[in-house]
Amino acid sequence: MPTPVHDWVKPRLDALVEEAVQAGMEREVIVAVLTDIVEGPGYNRATVTEADAPQPDGMTDPRQEPLADRPLPVTRGEWYPYSVDTQPDPE
């Protein structure tokens, strides 16, 4: 969603990326480096609360999905119903 800050930052960021591409750097690499910088401690000063900390049991934090204790009962037909049968049709 555009905001005044977004409208101010985006053209400058686009120009920086374009300048780097013109200098011979790959766009994906530039974006990865910018992401690394912005998410690093120099820019991202968000504090981690106790609720944000990972829980060791995987059950108390609703954002962590618990792992199955045994294989899930799924057959190939259930997860890929459009598989091609290589056997001849029964007559």
LOSEVO-698592 format. One record per residue (C-alpha): residue number from 0; residue in three letters; x, y, z. Coordinates in nm, 4 decimals. Layout:
BEGIN
{r NUM,"ALA",{X,Y,Z}}
...
//
This chain:
BEGIN
{r 0,"MET",{0.0000,0.0000,0.0000}}
{r 1,"PRO",{0.1595,0.3277,-0.1065}}
{r 2,"THR",{0.2273,0.5834,0.1622}}
{r 3,"PRO",{0.4163,0.9126,0.1466}}
{r 4,"VAL",{0.7264,0.7385,0.2827}}
{r 5,"HIS",{0.6878,0.4554,0.0302}}
{r 6,"ASP",{0.6485,0.7097,-0.2494}}
{r 7,"TRP",{0.9653,0.8859,-0.1373}}
{r 8,"VAL",{1.1828,0.5743,-0.0822}}
{r 9,"LYS",{1.0829,0.3556,-0.3788}}
{r 10,"PRO",{1.2141,0.5769,-0.6628}}
{r 11,"ARG",{1.5451,0.6176,-0.4823}}
{r 12,"LEU",{1.5724,0.2453,-0.4182}}
{r 13,"ASP",{1.4808,0.1692,-0.7810}}
{r 14,"ALA",{1.7520,0.4120,-0.8956}}
{r 15,"LEU",{2.0082,0.2478,-0.6659}}
{r 16,"VAL",{1.9244,-0.0987,-0.7999}}
{r 17,"GLU",{1.9349,0.0255,-1.1592}}
{r 18,"GLU",{2.2712,0.1930,-1.0994}}
{r 19,"ALA",{2.4104,-0.1313,-0.9569}}
{r 20,"VAL",{2.2785,-0.3277,-1.2571}}
{r 21,"GLN",{2.4413,-0.0755,-1.4913}}
{r 22,"ALA",{2.7670,-0.1302,-1.2992}}
{r 23,"GLY",{2.7476,-0.5019,-1.3869}}
{r 24,"MET",{2.5917,-0.6490,-1.0749}}
{r 25,"GLU",{2.3034,-0.8943,-1.0907}}
{r 26,"ARG",{1.9662,-0.7600,-0.9783}}
{r 27,"GLU",{1.8947,-1.0640,-0.7585}}
{r 28,"VAL",{2.2269,-1.0195,-0.5798}}
{r 29,"ILE",{2.1628,-0.6499,-0.5191}}
{r 30,"VAL",{1.8164,-0.7219,-0.3786}}
{r 31,"ALA",{1.9588,-0.9969,-0.1548}}
{r 32,"VAL",{2.2300,-0.7647,-0.0227}}
{r 33,"LEU",{1.9812,-0.4831,0.0392}}
{r 34,"THR",{1.7497,-0.7241,0.2202}}
{r 35,"ASP",{2.0396,-0.8497,0.4324}}
{r 36,"ILE",{2.1369,-0.4943,0.5231}}
{r 37,"VAL",{1.7832,-0.3806,0.6072}}
{r 38,"GLU",{1.7064,-0.6919,0.8129}}
{r 39,"GLY",{2.0390,-0.6705,0.9977}}
{r 40,"PRO",{2.0929,-0.5094,1.3371}}
{r 41,"GLY",{2.2060,-0.1792,1.1868}}
{r 42,"TYR",{1.8551,-0.1065,1.0551}}
{r 43,"ASN",{1.6203,-0.3565,1.2166}}
{r 44,"ARG",{1.6046,-0.2459,1.5778}}
{r 45,"ALA",{1.2964,-0.4463,1.6706}}
{r 46,"THR",{1.3171,-0.6096,2.0096}}
{r 47,"VAL",{1.2389,-0.9762,2.0559}}
{r 48,"THR",{0.9853,-1.0394,2.3289}}
{r 49,"GLU",{0.9415,-1.3634,2.5175}}
{r 50,"ALA",{0.6364,-1.4418,2.3010}}
{r 51,"ASP",{0.8502,-1.4047,1.9862}}
{r 52,"ALA",{1.1218,-1.6397,2.1092}}
{r 53,"PRO",{1.1073,-1.9898,1.9600}}
{r 54,"GLN",{0.9567,-2.2467,2.1916}}
{r 55,"PRO",{1.1523,-2.5713,2.2289}}
{r 56,"ASP",{0.8504,-2.8013,2.2314}}
{r 57,"GLY",{0.6918,-2.6663,1.9127}}
{r 58,"MET",{0.3503,-2.6783,2.0778}}
{r 59,"THR",{0.3186,-2.3575,2.2802}}
{r 60,"ASP",{0.3833,-2.1184,1.9945}}
{r 61,"PRO",{0.0870,-2.1236,1.7531}}
{r 62,"ARG",{0.3137,-2.0156,1.4676}}
{r 63,"GLN",{0.5068,-2.3420,1.4949}}
{r 64,"GLU",{0.3343,-2.6404,1.3455}}
{r 65,"PRO",{0.3879,-2.9595,1.5456}}
{r 66,"LEU",{0.5520,-3.2483,1.3650}}
{r 67,"ALA",{0.3687,-3.5750,1.3164}}
{r 68,"ASP",{0.4884,-3.8536,1.5453}}
{r 69,"ARG",{0.4329,-4.1118,1.2696}}
{r 70,"PRO",{0.4009,-4.1035,0.8895}}
{r 71,"LEU",{0.0806,-3.9433,0.7700}}
{r 72,"PRO",{-0.1711,-4.1912,0.6240}}
{r 73,"VAL",{-0.1810,-4.0519,0.2721}}
{r 74,"THR",{-0.1817,-4.2602,-0.0423}}
{r 75,"ARG",{-0.0543,-4.1414,-0.3763}}
{r 76,"GLY",{-0.4085,-4.1169,-0.5099}}
{r 77,"GLU",{-0.5063,-3.8797,-0.2296}}
{r 78,"TRP",{-0.2226,-3.6330,-0.2748}}
{r 79,"TYR",{-0.1929,-3.6638,-0.6521}}
{r 80,"PRO",{-0.5304,-3.7721,-0.7872}}
{r 81,"TYR",{-0.4326,-3.7092,-1.1496}}
{r 82,"SER",{-0.1538,-3.9636,-1.1705}}
{r 83,"VAL",{-0.1198,-4.1592,-1.4895}}
{r 84,"ASP",{-0.1873,-4.5289,-1.4524}}
{r 85,"THR",{0.0633,-4.7323,-1.6496}}
{r 86,"GLN",{-0.1418,-5.0517,-1.6244}}
{r 87,"PRO",{-0.3767,-5.1484,-1.9104}}
{r 88,"ASP",{-0.7463,-5.0771,-1.8594}}
{r 89,"PRO",{-0.9358,-5.3719,-1.7146}}
{r 90,"GLU",{-1.1796,-5.5277,-1.9576}}
//
